[in-house]
C-alpha cells in the first residue's frame, strides 16, 4: 500500500486541533493565519467539523502574531 502524502498547512504547524477541524479549515480554503483572520468566530463555528474546542487554539495562534478574528 502506498503512503498517503498529506500536505501540511501553516495552521497545521501552529495549532493543535482535531482532524475534523483541520479538514473543515482546509475545505474552506483556510491554510494561513492571514486567511483565518478574515473569518469571524461565528463564521468559523458554522463550518462542519469545527467546534468550540478549537477556538482557543486558533485565537491563541492569531494573538501570538498580533492578529485576531474578524469582528
Secondary structure as UniProt FT lines:
FT   HELIX           10..14
FT   HELIX           19..27
FT   TURN            28..29
FT   HELIX           33..36
FT   TURN            37..38
FT   HELIX           41..45
FT   TURN            48..49
FT   HELIX           52..64
FT   TURN            65..66
//
